[in-house]
Amino acid sequence: MATGNHSIVTEFILAGLTEKPELQLSLFLFFLGVYVVTVIGNLGMITLIALSSHLHTPMYYFLSSLSFIDLCYSTVIIPRMLVNFVTEKNIISYPECMTQLYFFIFFFIISEGHILAVMAYDRYVAICKPSLYNVTMSYQVCAWLVVEVYMMGFISATAHTSCMLRVVFCKDKIINHYFCDLFPLLELSCSSTYINELVLLCLSVFNILAPTLAIFGSYVSIITSILRIHSTEGRSTAFSTCSSHILAFTIFCGSAAFMYLQPSNVSLMEQRKVSSVFYTIIVPMLNPLIYSLRNKDVKVALNKLIQKRLFCFRSDKGSDLKRKMAAGNHSTVTEFIFAGLTDKPELQLPLFLCFLGTYMFTVVGNIVMITLIALSSHLHTPMYYFLSSLSFTDLCYSTVIIPKMLVSFVTEKNIISYTECMTQLYFFLFFIISECHMLAVMAYDRYVAICKPLLYNITMSYQVCSWLIVEVYMMGLIGATVHTGCMLRVVFCKDKIINHYFCDLLPLLELSCSRTYISELVLLCLSAVNIVAPTLAILGSYASIIASILQIRSTEGRSKAFSTCSSHILAVTIFYGSLTFMYLQSSNVSSMDQGNVSSVFYTIIVPMLNPLIYSLRNKDVKVALNKIIEKRLFCISKDL
């Protein structure tokens, strides 16, 4: 073997958690759900602490740093782990592996351990020295403590990664783990790892035992002080502020110590995999719960934000916001306020959680569908080519609307500038019109497949499919440009409150103090073209499809043919029904409240349902997913 500091391998293969094929899909869905909860929980906590002045204290300042760390190191690990369940080989290059190792150590084992110690010290000062708390835990002190935490992570991660870069890898390239960690990498070395293990042991002891001793010392003093409190209620309140921290610290340090505080030659890698699941996946998900979502201060802060928003909304709605009309074609308003779906305070939090869950399901479902179709050659057909485009459209226009809608539930005023409103209107119209024509194209594809199967490959060639997709987006571009161009000519000088949860055509026309006849005429004509024309195309296609199906003699053949169309019919009915109710009527007779309800279906519900009613219930998709898992398992077993 040649000497030197460079590895002779350029890539590794991550073995993952298990090799059992029957567990792959279950584990993928489970860890995907865990990651979604982790991201939502930690992002929600950071946002809530930033928005609420009630939580601008050292305790929650450190908690926001903890949430940031949890979010970062779970993102370093889990997405790569999920790929392991759906690809043939989970290959990671040497530079990527070293980068993952560096950030995993920096954001996790070092920074997390020290931030827990800092939080324990904060509780010690608050309970044992309350009169000196504001001086001891000043803004400058808190800032320096957080900087120290990240500096410890930076120094240790640099030391560990530098030592790992000196290791020569010339054994089996398969890493017996689901991410690049220290011990699994050292197992593949064919050079001496004595220095690496010595550095690992010393730094692990320092970065685990030192924070542990600091936490134990803090809680010994805390418990002593609590026992001196005479009232039972006072003791209970003091203990309740520490119980969550003790629970999280026990899980975290227990699994981390089991993983690292032993030499590699006596450690069982399978046991390490199980223990590492706790501190890399479970702890980041639990921390927002055990630290904050069960905390009264957080609930109070959330309620205050909702109440402030409702108070400001009602105040603005009752005040006179009308302005005199200025000459020219420019609007006299520079911003709008969304009224949202409801002004009932008791519904704000449930609706926020409901639509947040819906949006996450929409994002996950459509991204998974696009990825699965791209990875599986079994799905490289016109039908699934159009389905991937539909998923992309659903993902885009739900992203244009829902995030801004969610802000309406947690902020004082959901304000949007004039420019942002016109931008949102443009992209919403672009994707919603594209969706209409995409559904018509998919119906045409089914018509050719069932009515003219012998000509299918010629009629629906790659070139034809590409041109159909281009035509779909061109219709969206033309329609959005015309509508937005007309809206830019409207003069807004009435109430700034948009009686909707996003910038749509009819709610904006309600605020105009100039004539809207041309805008309404264009809206009616283009809506008829973009709704009626695709609807007629779909009805014509399905009339021919049903006629052809009825000519099939076998019951099984008819049932199979109908099953390929039922999902599309259901989605078309929901989408076009709500869209027609919203747009094919003039604005002066339209009930905007009814419009709000109907628009929920085609802007929020349909993008969430499409991955289910088109694909996740489809046998071809299940077969493709199973093939990908089986190929991956076969390649891993072959390499092993």
Disulfide bonds with the S-S distance in Angstrom:
Cys97-Cys180 2.02
Cys170-Cys190 1.66
Cys421-Cys503 1.97
Cys493-Cys513 1.64
